[in-house]
Amino acid sequence: LAVTITWWRGRASGDLDNRIKVTMDSLKGIAYQDDRQVVELHAYRKDQTGEGYVVVEVRPLPRLP
């Protein structure tokens, strides 16, 4: 699986790397059985005014022979 996580921060606080593990663990059993299935990971932090939110995309990758 490939996972892309984008955090839209409403205020400038929090490290990107600290949020990855929490998000990946919270998706276990919902978006995938185990995070060992994830072989590609992209993470982005974007700043904005107003409320912050997270967008997660999980997509299958083609199987190699």
C-alpha positions as CSV (number, residue, x, y, z in Angstrom):
1,L,0.0,0.0,0.0
2,A,1.0,3.6,-0.5
3,V,-0.1,6.2,2.0
4,T,-0.2,10.0,1.6
5,I,-0.9,12.1,4.7
6,T,-1.4,15.9,4.5
7,W,-1.8,18.0,7.6
8,W,-3.3,21.4,7.2
9,R,-2.2,23.2,10.4
10,G,-4.4,26.0,11.8
11,R,-1.5,27.2,13.9
12,A,2.3,26.7,13.8
13,S,2.9,23.9,16.2
14,G,3.8,20.2,16.1
15,D,6.4,18.3,14.2
16,L,5.5,16.4,11.1
17,D,7.5,13.3,12.0
18,N,5.7,13.0,15.4
19,R,2.3,13.0,13.8
20,I,3.1,10.2,11.3
21,K,3.2,7.3,13.8
22,V,0.1,8.4,15.6
23,T,-1.9,8.7,12.3
24,M,-0.6,5.4,10.9
25,D,-1.4,3.5,14.1
26,S,-4.9,5.0,14.2
27,L,-5.7,3.7,10.7
28,K,-4.7,0.1,11.7
29,G,-7.8,-2.1,11.4
30,I,-9.7,0.6,9.5
31,A,-7.7,1.4,6.3
32,Y,-5.4,-1.6,6.5
33,Q,-4.9,-4.6,8.7
34,D,-1.4,-3.7,9.7
35,D,1.0,-0.9,8.9
36,R,3.5,-3.5,7.7
37,Q,1.5,-3.5,4.5
38,V,2.6,0.1,3.8
39,V,5.6,0.2,1.6
40,E,5.4,3.8,0.4
41,L,4.7,6.8,2.6
42,H,4.4,10.5,1.7
43,A,3.8,13.2,4.4
44,Y,3.2,16.9,4.0
45,R,2.5,19.8,6.4
46,K,0.7,22.8,5.1
47,D,-0.1,26.0,7.1
48,Q,-3.4,27.8,6.8
49,T,-5.6,30.1,8.9
50,G,-8.6,28.6,10.6
51,E,-9.2,25.1,11.8
52,G,-6.6,22.4,11.0
53,Y,-7.4,19.0,9.5
54,V,-5.8,15.9,8.1
55,V,-6.3,14.2,4.7
56,V,-5.2,10.6,4.3
57,E,-5.1,8.7,1.0
58,V,-4.5,5.0,1.0
59,R,-4.0,3.3,-2.3
60,P,-2.9,-0.2,-3.5
61,L,0.3,-0.6,-5.4
62,P,0.7,-3.0,-8.3
63,R,2.1,-6.4,-7.3
64,L,5.4,-7.2,-8.8
65,P,6.0,-10.7,-10.1
